[in-house]
Amino acid sequence: MRWWDVEPVLGLERVLFPEDAWSAGLFWSELAHARGPGATRRYLVAEAPGDGGGQSLVGYGGLAAVGGTGDIQTIGVLPSWRRAGLGARLLGELLATAAEFGCHEVMLEVRVDNAPAQRLYERFGFTRIGMRRGYYQPGNVDALVMRLENPAAARTPSPPGPANPPDSVNSSDSSPTSTNPPQGTKTHG
Ligand SMILES: CC(C)(COP(=O)(O)OP(=O)(O)OC[C@H]1O[C@@H](n2cnc3c(N)ncnc32)[C@H](O)[C@@H]1OP(=O)(O)O)[C@@H](O)C(=O)NCCC(=O)NCCS
C-alpha cells in the first residue's frame, strides 16, 4: 500500500468496517512507519482488473511488529471478492512479513461474532488465548485474542477449489524494527 492507495482504501474501509472505520490520518501514520530502515509496518493491497481497464482495489491488510511480536492490524476483502482465497493470500503475506521482521509470534483481535475471520485465522494455526471485554465500540462487542507461534513456520492452507485470484498483492516497502500500534486504535485483525 502506498500513499496513492489511501483514498481507495478508505472507500473499502467504510464498506468493511462501517462502525469503526479508520481515518485517513491513521492510514497515513501507519504508512509513515512502513518505509526506511526503522520500518515497523507493512501494508498490502490486492488489486483486480477494473471496469475502465485499470486496476481496482479489492482488499488490503497490514501488520505491525513490536519487539518480536507481530500484530495483524487490519485485513479485509470486498464482499464480491470473498471466498476465493484472497483473505488467505493476504494473511499468508503478512505472516511471511512477520517472519522477515523476526517476530516469534503474531497476535490479533477479532470480534467474537466474526466467524469467517476466526475460521481464516484458525486455518493458519492461530489459537484463542483470551478475550477483551467490550473492545469494539459502539456496541460493546468483545474481542477474541488469538495468537500464532512461529509465523516463519506457518503455511498458507490450500484453497478448497479453483480460485479466480486478483492480479496482484502489492506491498508497502519496509524492513524490520518496532513500535506500538497507534494509541486508542482498534485493530481490524
Ligand atoms: C475475513 C475475510 C478477510 C476473509 O476473506 P476471504 O477472501 O473470503 O478469505 P478466503 O477466501 O481465503 O477464505 C474464506 C472462505 O472461502 C473459502 N475459499 C477459499 N478459496 C475458495 C475457493 N476457491 N472456492 C470456494 N471457497 C473458497 C475458504 O475455505 C474459506 O472457507 P470458510 O468460510 O469455510 O472458512 C473477509 O471475510 C472479510 O473481509 N471480512 C470483513 C472484514 C473482516 O471481518 N476482517 C477481519 C477483521 S478481524
The ligand as an SDF file (V2000), in Angstrom:
LIG
                    3D

 48 50  0  0  0  0  0  0  0  0999 V2000
  -12.2240  -12.4020    6.8630 C   0  0  0  0  0  0  0  0  0  0  0  0
  -12.0590  -12.1010    5.3750 C   0  0  0  0  0  0  0  0  0  0  0  0
  -10.8520  -11.1720    5.2020 C   0  0  0  0  0  0  0  0  0  0  0  0
  -11.7920  -13.4200    4.6240 C   0  0  0  0  0  0  0  0  0  0  0  0
  -11.5100  -13.1060    3.2590 O   0  0  0  0  0  0  0  0  0  0  0  0
  -11.7460  -14.1610    2.0760 P   0  0  0  0  0  0  0  0  0  0  0  0
  -11.0850  -13.5970    0.8730 O   0  0  0  0  0  0  0  0  0  0  0  0
  -13.1600  -14.5250    1.9750 O   0  0  0  0  0  0  0  0  0  0  0  0
  -10.9040  -15.4110    2.6560 O   0  0  0  0  0  0  0  0  0  0  0  0
  -10.6410  -16.7980    1.9370 P   0  0  0  0  0  0  0  0  0  0  0  0
  -11.3000  -16.8400    0.5920 O   0  0  0  0  0  0  0  0  0  0  0  0
   -9.1840  -17.0580    1.9870 O   0  0  0  0  0  0  0  0  0  0  0  0
  -11.3600  -17.8240    2.9030 O   0  0  0  0  0  0  0  0  0  0  0  0
  -12.7430  -17.6810    3.2060 C   0  0  0  0  0  0  0  0  0  0  0  0
  -13.5130  -18.9400    2.8830 C   0  0  0  0  0  0  0  0  0  0  0  0
  -13.5290  -19.1430    1.4930 O   0  0  0  0  0  0  0  0  0  0  0  0
  -13.1440  -20.4880    1.2180 C   0  0  0  0  0  0  0  0  0  0  0  0
  -12.4730  -20.4590   -0.0710 N   0  0  0  0  0  0  0  0  0  0  0  0
  -11.2440  -20.0090   -0.3250 C   0  0  0  0  0  0  0  0  0  0  0  0
  -10.9580  -20.1950   -1.6270 N   0  0  0  0  0  0  0  0  0  0  0  0
  -12.0600  -20.7410   -2.1750 C   0  0  0  0  0  0  0  0  0  0  0  0
  -12.3940  -21.1410   -3.4690 C   0  0  0  0  0  0  0  0  0  0  0  0
  -11.5370  -21.0460   -4.4690 N   0  0  0  0  0  0  0  0  0  0  0  0
  -13.6170  -21.6310   -3.6930 N   0  0  0  0  0  0  0  0  0  0  0  0
  -14.5040  -21.7510   -2.6970 C   0  0  0  0  0  0  0  0  0  0  0  0
  -14.2490  -21.3810   -1.4270 N   0  0  0  0  0  0  0  0  0  0  0  0
  -13.0390  -20.8990   -1.1800 C   0  0  0  0  0  0  0  0  0  0  0  0
  -12.2270  -20.8500    2.3450 C   0  0  0  0  0  0  0  0  0  0  0  0
  -12.1000  -22.2450    2.5290 O   0  0  0  0  0  0  0  0  0  0  0  0
  -12.9300  -20.2040    3.4830 C   0  0  0  0  0  0  0  0  0  0  0  0
  -13.9840  -21.0450    3.8680 O   0  0  0  0  0  0  0  0  0  0  0  0
  -14.6580  -20.9410    5.2930 P   0  0  0  0  0  0  0  0  0  0  0  0
  -15.6080  -19.7960    5.2000 O   0  0  0  0  0  0  0  0  0  0  0  0
  -15.3440  -22.2270    5.4700 O   0  0  0  0  0  0  0  0  0  0  0  0
  -13.5290  -20.6820    6.2640 O   0  0  0  0  0  0  0  0  0  0  0  0
  -13.3490  -11.4800    4.7670 C   0  0  0  0  0  0  0  0  0  0  0  0
  -14.4540  -12.2640    5.1580 O   0  0  0  0  0  0  0  0  0  0  0  0
  -13.6020  -10.0360    5.1760 C   0  0  0  0  0  0  0  0  0  0  0  0
  -13.0580   -9.1190    4.5640 O   0  0  0  0  0  0  0  0  0  0  0  0
  -14.4560   -9.8010    6.1850 N   0  0  0  0  0  0  0  0  0  0  0  0
  -14.8180   -8.4490    6.5870 C   0  0  0  0  0  0  0  0  0  0  0  0
  -13.6660   -7.7410    7.2430 C   0  0  0  0  0  0  0  0  0  0  0  0
  -13.2110   -8.5120    8.4540 C   0  0  0  0  0  0  0  0  0  0  0  0
  -14.0150   -9.0020    9.2380 O   0  0  0  0  0  0  0  0  0  0  0  0
  -11.8750   -8.5800    8.6400 N   0  0  0  0  0  0  0  0  0  0  0  0
  -11.2710   -9.2890    9.7580 C   0  0  0  0  0  0  0  0  0  0  0  0
  -11.2810   -8.4210   10.9600 C   0  0  0  0  0  0  0  0  0  0  0  0
  -10.6130   -9.2710   12.3790 S   0  0  0  0  0  0  0  0  0  0  0  0
  1  2  1  0
  2  3  1  0
  2  4  1  0
  2 36  1  0
  4  5  1  0
  5  6  1  0
  6  7  2  0
  6  8  1  0
  6  9  1  0
  9 10  1  0
 10 11  2  0
 10 12  1  0
 10 13  1  0
 13 14  1  0
 14 15  1  0
 15 16  1  0
 15 30  1  0
 16 17  1  0
 17 18  1  0
 17 28  1  0
 18 19  1  0
 18 27  1  0
 19 20  2  0
 20 21  1  0
 21 22  1  0
 21 27  2  0
 22 23  1  0
 22 24  2  0
 24 25  1  0
 25 26  2  0
 26 27  1  0
 28 29  1  0
 28 30  1  0
 30 31  1  0
 31 32  1  0
 32 33  2  0
 32 34  1  0
 32 35  1  0
 36 37  1  0
 36 38  1  0
 38 39  2  0
 38 40  1  0
 40 41  1  0
 41 42  1  0
 42 43  1  0
 43 44  2  0
 43 45  1  0
 45 46  1  0
 46 47  1  0
 47 48  1  0
M  END
$$$$
